[in-house]
């Protein structure tokens, strides 16, 4: 096991930690990088004197990961995704063996992803037995329901999907969105991902939740096959590259839902998809912690 310690500013600390977790790190913690110095910044203050932003000016992230975790590549991807010139790594150290299974499990507790749906790891009891409870453990693929982009997409599905609609989850990761769509009443669900391990994880999770779905590599989805809902929770640049493909799968009157988009990337995405297909005009549906979900309904042909 290795411990990677790095600095992050107040606008990126949580996003960096969450993205490292999604990339395969076991856990992360944050602390004030300026603690015990004149620059120390409290998260809370006296009544009426609370800080405007409850975040440290600089955070020190301590990340635990397996020895094989490629933290250099993960940080490079994060830097590009968040527009950070260079993250400062303070140290990388080996740590002694402990019961990481127990520690990791403590990091993942049931999450209420939307009004009706909970994400529940196998070692926990469902907090609400009458709710829709998706059984999902963290693994090698992206998507545990903890990141804002994921539960924003689940919220969109919960509030907008109509019973019997067809759904394509493009970049499915663990299959969490396709499985959620099926639990909300979709007629059929499909998911694709460029990572064979993600496809395998999606199939396992679907079966584990009693969901029937087709999960495959992207070439397993016929070009132009229409769906009532096409949902993609990826990142800005891949979304732009995929804009013709994603638009091509939206049925007439169908809806396109995109996430993995930061505040300053919204306009780029809207313009790229407008150019790819003028019948699809995206707008911001909801945002959380600087992450956004955009959606659009394909205009019907005249």
ROKEFI-258824 format. One line per field, with one value per residue (C-alpha): residue number from 1; residue in three letters; x, y, z. Coordinates in nm, 2 decimals, always signed. Example, Ala and Ser with C-alpha at 12.3 -4.5 7.8 and 13.67 -1.06 7.14 Angstrom:
BEGIN
resi: [1/2] .
resn: [ALA/SER] .
px: [+1.23/+1.37] .
py: [-0.45/-0.11] .
pz: [+0.78/+0.71] .
***
This chain:
BEGIN
resi: [1/2/3/4/5/6/7/8/9/10/11/12/13/14/15/16/17/18/19/20/21/22/23/24/25/26/27/28/29/30/31/32/33/34/35/36/37/38/39/40/41/42/43/44/45/46/47/48/49/50/51/52/53/54/55/56/57/58/59/60/61/62/63/64/65/66/67/68/69/70/71/72/73/74/75/76/77/78/79/80/81/82/83/84/85/86/87/88/89/90/91/92/93/94/95/96/97/98/99/100/101/102/103/104/105/106/107/108/109/110/111/112/113/114/115/116/117/118/119/120/121/122/123/124/125/126/127/128/129/130/131/132/133/134/135/136/137/138/139/140/141/142/143/144/145/146/147/148/149/150/151/152/153/154/155/156/157/158/159/160/161/162/163/164/165/166/167/168/169/170/171/172/173/174/175/176/177/178/179/180/181/182/183/184/185/186/187/188/189/190/191/192/193/194/195/196/197/198/199/200/201/202/203/204/205/206/207/208/209/210/211/212/213/214/215/216/217/218/219/220/221/222/223/224/225/226/227/228/229/230/231/232/233/234/235/236/237/238/239/240/241/242/243/244/245/246/247/248/249/250/251/252/253/254/255/256/257/258/259/260/261/262/263/264/265/266/267/268/269/270/271/272/273/274/275/276/277/278/279/280/281/282/283/284/285/286/287/288/289/290/291/292/293/294/295/296/297/298/299/300/301/302] .
resn: [UNK/UNK/UNK/UNK/UNK/UNK/UNK/UNK/UNK/UNK/UNK/UNK/UNK/UNK/UNK/UNK/UNK/UNK/UNK/UNK/UNK/UNK/UNK/UNK/UNK/UNK/UNK/UNK/UNK/UNK/UNK/UNK/UNK/UNK/UNK/UNK/UNK/UNK/UNK/UNK/UNK/UNK/UNK/UNK/UNK/UNK/UNK/UNK/UNK/UNK/UNK/UNK/UNK/UNK/UNK/UNK/UNK/UNK/UNK/UNK/UNK/UNK/UNK/UNK/UNK/UNK/UNK/UNK/UNK/UNK/UNK/UNK/UNK/UNK/UNK/UNK/UNK/UNK/UNK/UNK/UNK/UNK/UNK/UNK/UNK/UNK/UNK/UNK/UNK/UNK/UNK/UNK/UNK/UNK/UNK/UNK/UNK/UNK/UNK/UNK/UNK/UNK/UNK/UNK/UNK/UNK/UNK/UNK/UNK/UNK/UNK/UNK/UNK/UNK/UNK/UNK/UNK/UNK/UNK/UNK/UNK/UNK/UNK/UNK/UNK/UNK/UNK/UNK/UNK/UNK/UNK/UNK/UNK/UNK/UNK/UNK/UNK/UNK/UNK/UNK/UNK/UNK/UNK/UNK/UNK/UNK/UNK/UNK/UNK/UNK/UNK/UNK/UNK/UNK/UNK/UNK/UNK/UNK/UNK/UNK/UNK/UNK/UNK/UNK/UNK/UNK/UNK/UNK/UNK/UNK/UNK/UNK/UNK/UNK/UNK/UNK/UNK/UNK/UNK/UNK/UNK/UNK/UNK/UNK/UNK/UNK/UNK/UNK/UNK/UNK/UNK/UNK/UNK/UNK/UNK/UNK/UNK/UNK/UNK/UNK/UNK/UNK/UNK/UNK/UNK/UNK/UNK/UNK/UNK/UNK/UNK/UNK/UNK/UNK/UNK/UNK/UNK/UNK/UNK/UNK/UNK/UNK/UNK/UNK/UNK/UNK/UNK/UNK/UNK/UNK/UNK/UNK/UNK/UNK/UNK/UNK/UNK/UNK/UNK/UNK/UNK/UNK/UNK/UNK/UNK/UNK/UNK/UNK/UNK/UNK/UNK/UNK/UNK/UNK/UNK/UNK/UNK/UNK/UNK/UNK/UNK/UNK/UNK/UNK/UNK/UNK/UNK/UNK/UNK/UNK/UNK/UNK/UNK/UNK/UNK/UNK/UNK/UNK/UNK/UNK/UNK/UNK/UNK/UNK/UNK/UNK/UNK/UNK/UNK/UNK/UNK/UNK/UNK/UNK/UNK/UNK/UNK/UNK/UNK/UNK/UNK/UNK] .
px: [+0.00/+0.12/+0.03/+0.03/+0.02/-0.06/-0.17/-0.50/-0.67/-1.01/-1.19/-1.05/-0.97/-1.29/-1.31/-0.95/-1.01/-1.33/-1.17/-0.88/-1.13/-1.31/-0.98/-0.91/-0.76/-0.88/-0.95/-0.85/-0.86/-0.82/-0.67/-0.57/-0.24/-0.17/-0.27/-0.08/+0.05/-0.07/-0.25/-0.47/-0.83/-1.12/-1.41/-1.65/-1.67/-1.87/-2.24/-2.26/-1.89/-1.89/-1.65/-1.82/-1.68/-1.65/-1.32/-0.96/-0.75/-0.52/-0.59/-0.35/-0.49/-0.37/-0.45/-0.42/-0.39/-0.26/+0.11/+0.00/-0.21/-0.08/-0.11/+0.10/-0.13/-0.44/-0.31/-0.23/-0.59/-0.72/-0.50/-0.63/-1.00/-0.99/-0.76/-0.49/-0.14/+0.04/-0.06/+0.21/+0.29/+0.44/+0.54/+0.48/+0.55/+0.49/+0.26/+0.25/-0.02/-0.34/-0.70/-0.77/-1.09/-1.24/-1.11/-1.23/-1.58/-1.60/-1.55/-1.85/-2.19/-2.54/-2.60/-2.94/-2.88/-3.22/-3.57/-3.65/-3.31/-3.04/-2.69/-2.62/-2.29/-2.31/-2.18/-2.46/-2.83/-3.06/-3.15/-3.50/-3.63/-3.93/-3.70/-3.54/-3.21/-2.93/-2.66/-2.33/-1.97/-1.68/-1.46/-1.23/-1.48/-1.61/-1.93/-2.03/-2.30/-2.08/-1.97/-2.21/-2.20/-2.34/-2.62/-2.72/-2.77/-2.97/-3.18/-3.25/-3.36/-3.57/-3.76/-3.78/-3.77/-4.11/-4.21/-4.11/-3.86/-3.54/-3.21/-2.84/-2.58/-2.27/-1.95/-2.13/-1.85/-2.02/-2.35/-2.50/-2.71/-2.84/-2.93/-3.10/-3.30/-3.42/-3.52/-3.72/-3.91/-3.72/-3.84/-3.48/-3.14/-2.80/-2.46/-2.12/-1.77/-1.42/-1.29/-1.37/-1.34/-1.62/-1.84/-1.77/-1.85/-2.17/-2.29/-2.21/-2.39/-2.70/-2.73/-2.68/-2.97/-3.20/-3.17/-3.16/-2.95/-2.70/-2.35/-2.08/-1.79/-1.89/-1.88/-2.15/-2.40/-2.52/-2.45/-2.75/-2.96/-3.23/-3.30/-3.56/-3.29/-2.91/-2.71/-2.34/-2.15/-1.79/-1.58/-1.58/-1.33/-1.45/-1.81/-1.72/-1.54/-1.84/-2.10/-2.19/-2.22/-2.43/-2.66/-2.70/-2.84/-3.12/-3.46/-3.70/-3.85/-3.59/-3.37/-2.99/-2.84/-2.48/-2.27/-1.90/-1.91/-1.76/-1.91/-1.66/-1.71/-2.09/-2.08/-1.82/-2.04/-2.36/-2.19/-2.02/-2.35/-2.54/-2.29/-2.31/-2.69/-2.90/-3.21/-3.05/-3.02/-2.87/-2.93/-2.83/-3.06/-2.90/-2.56/-2.38/-2.03/-1.94/-2.05/-2.34/-2.60/-2.71/-3.01/-3.21/-3.50/-3.45/-3.69/-3.95/-3.93/-4.17] .
py: [+0.00/+0.35/+0.69/+0.99/+1.34/+1.64/+2.00/+2.13/+2.47/+2.53/+2.50/+2.16/+1.96/+1.75/+1.70/+1.57/+1.34/+1.20/+1.15/+0.96/+0.74/+0.68/+0.60/+0.32/+0.48/+0.32/+0.64/+1.00/+1.25/+1.63/+1.87/+2.24/+2.26/+2.59/+2.45/+2.59/+2.88/+3.25/+3.14/+2.88/+2.93/+2.80/+2.62/+2.76/+3.09/+3.27/+3.33/+3.61/+3.58/+3.25/+3.22/+3.28/+2.95/+2.66/+2.53/+2.57/+2.80/+2.51/+2.15/+1.87/+1.55/+1.21/+0.93/+0.56/+0.32/-0.02/-0.04/-0.09/+0.23/+0.45/+0.78/+0.98/+0.89/+0.96/+1.30/+1.38/+1.30/+1.50/+1.80/+1.80/+1.75/+2.03/+2.26/+2.26/+2.33/+2.10/+1.94/+1.96/+1.62/+1.65/+1.29/+0.93/+0.67/+0.30/+0.22/-0.10/-0.36/-0.31/-0.43/-0.22/-0.41/-0.29/+0.06/+0.08/-0.05/+0.22/+0.47/+0.34/+0.35/+0.36/+0.67/+0.82/+0.89/+1.03/+1.06/+0.69/+0.51/+0.42/+0.27/+0.01/-0.18/-0.55/-0.51/-0.27/-0.31/-0.10/+0.21/+0.21/-0.13/+0.02/+0.22/+0.11/-0.03/-0.09/-0.34/-0.20/-0.24/-0.01/-0.18/-0.13/+0.07/+0.43/+0.48/+0.42/+0.69/+0.91/+1.16/+1.45/+1.37/+1.02/+1.10/+1.41/+1.17/+0.93/+1.22/+1.31/+0.96/+0.94/+1.26/+1.23/+0.87/+0.74/+0.38/+0.16/+0.40/+0.26/+0.38/+0.39/+0.45/+0.55/+0.51/+0.29/+0.22/+0.00/+0.02/+0.22/+0.45/+0.18/-0.03/+0.27/+0.33/-0.03/+0.01/+0.32/+0.13/+0.16/-0.09/-0.19/-0.07/-0.10/+0.02/+0.05/+0.13/+0.13/-0.07/-0.44/-0.45/-0.19/-0.40/-0.70/-0.50/-0.37/-0.72/-0.85/-0.56/-0.58/-0.95/-0.89/-0.65/-0.86/-0.63/-0.75/-0.54/-0.55/-0.43/-0.43/-0.24/+0.07/-0.13/-0.36/-0.08/-0.05/+0.29/+0.52/+0.28/+0.51/+0.53/+0.73/+0.84/+0.86/+0.94/+0.99/+1.07/+1.11/+1.42/+1.74/+1.65/+1.29/+1.42/+1.67/+1.40/+1.17/+1.44/+1.31/+0.95/+1.05/+1.27/+1.00/+0.76/+1.00/+0.90/+1.16/+1.33/+1.15/+1.30/+1.35/+1.38/+1.47/+1.50/+1.52/+1.89/+2.16/+2.51/+2.67/+2.39/+2.42/+2.67/+2.46/+2.15/+2.33/+2.47/+2.14/+1.95/+2.23/+2.20/+1.82/+1.83/+2.15/+1.96/+1.91/+2.23/+2.15/+2.35/+2.32/+2.10/+2.10/+2.15/+2.05/+2.14/+2.29/+1.98/+2.00/+1.79/+1.92/+1.78/+1.83/+1.68/+1.62/+1.84/+1.64/+1.65/+1.88] .
pz: [+0.00/-0.07/+0.07/-0.17/-0.02/-0.24/-0.22/-0.37/-0.36/-0.21/-0.55/-0.64/-0.33/-0.31/-0.68/-0.69/-0.40/-0.55/-0.90/-0.74/-0.56/-0.89/-1.05/-0.79/-0.48/-0.15/+0.05/+0.10/+0.38/+0.37/+0.62/+0.63/+0.46/+0.65/+0.99/+1.29/+1.07/+1.04/+0.72/+0.89/+0.79/+1.01/+0.85/+1.10/+1.30/+1.56/+1.48/+1.23/+1.14/+0.95/+0.66/+0.32/+0.19/+0.42/+0.27/+0.35/+0.13/+0.06/+0.15/+0.20/+0.05/+0.19/-0.05/+0.02/-0.27/-0.37/-0.47/-0.83/-0.84/-1.12/-0.94/-1.18/-1.48/-1.26/-1.16/-1.52/-1.62/-1.33/-1.42/-1.78/-1.67/-1.41/-1.61/-1.34/-1.47/-1.22/-0.89/-0.62/-0.47/-0.12/-0.07/-0.17/+0.10/+0.16/+0.45/+0.66/+0.60/+0.80/+0.75/+0.44/+0.37/+0.69/+0.64/+0.28/+0.37/+0.63/+0.35/+0.16/+0.34/+0.19/-0.02/-0.11/-0.47/-0.55/-0.40/-0.45/-0.49/-0.24/-0.33/-0.07/-0.05/+0.03/+0.39/+0.48/+0.55/+0.34/+0.55/+0.39/+0.30/+0.11/-0.12/-0.44/-0.31/-0.56/-0.44/-0.55/-0.42/-0.52/-0.77/-1.07/-1.28/-1.24/-1.05/-0.69/-0.66/-0.43/-0.69/-0.78/-1.15/-1.08/-0.84/-1.05/-1.34/-1.12/-1.00/-1.36/-1.44/-1.13/-1.22/-1.60/-1.72/-1.83/-1.79/-2.09/-2.24/-2.39/-2.24/-2.36/-2.09/-2.29/-2.09/-1.84/-1.59/-1.32/-1.51/-1.23/-1.45/-1.67/-1.36/-1.20/-1.52/-1.52/-1.15/-1.24/-1.51/-1.84/-2.10/-2.20/-2.10/-2.28/-2.18/-2.34/-2.23/-2.39/-2.08/-2.09/-1.71/-1.69/-1.92/-1.70/-1.39/-1.54/-1.63/-1.28/-1.11/-1.34/-1.26/-0.89/-0.90/-1.11/-1.41/-1.77/-1.99/-2.28/-2.19/-2.45/-2.60/-2.81/-3.14/-3.00/-3.03/-3.39/-3.54/-3.53/-3.32/-3.16/-2.79/-2.60/-2.36/-2.42/-2.10/-2.08/-1.76/-1.89/-1.91/-2.13/-2.40/-2.46/-2.47/-2.74/-2.94/-2.91/-2.99/-3.34/-3.21/-2.90/-3.10/-3.36/-3.10/-2.98/-3.12/-3.26/-2.95/-2.74/-2.47/-2.44/-2.09/-2.03/-1.71/-1.60/-1.70/-1.49/-1.47/-1.71/-1.97/-2.01/-2.30/-2.49/-2.46/-2.57/-2.88/-2.97/-2.96/-3.14/-3.43/-3.42/-3.44/-3.46/-3.35/-3.01/-2.79/-2.46/-2.14/-1.78/-1.59/-1.24/-1.09/-0.77/-0.64/-0.97/-1.17/-1.42/-1.59/-1.93/-2.11/-2.43/-2.62/-2.99/-3.18/-3.38/-3.76/-3.93] .
***
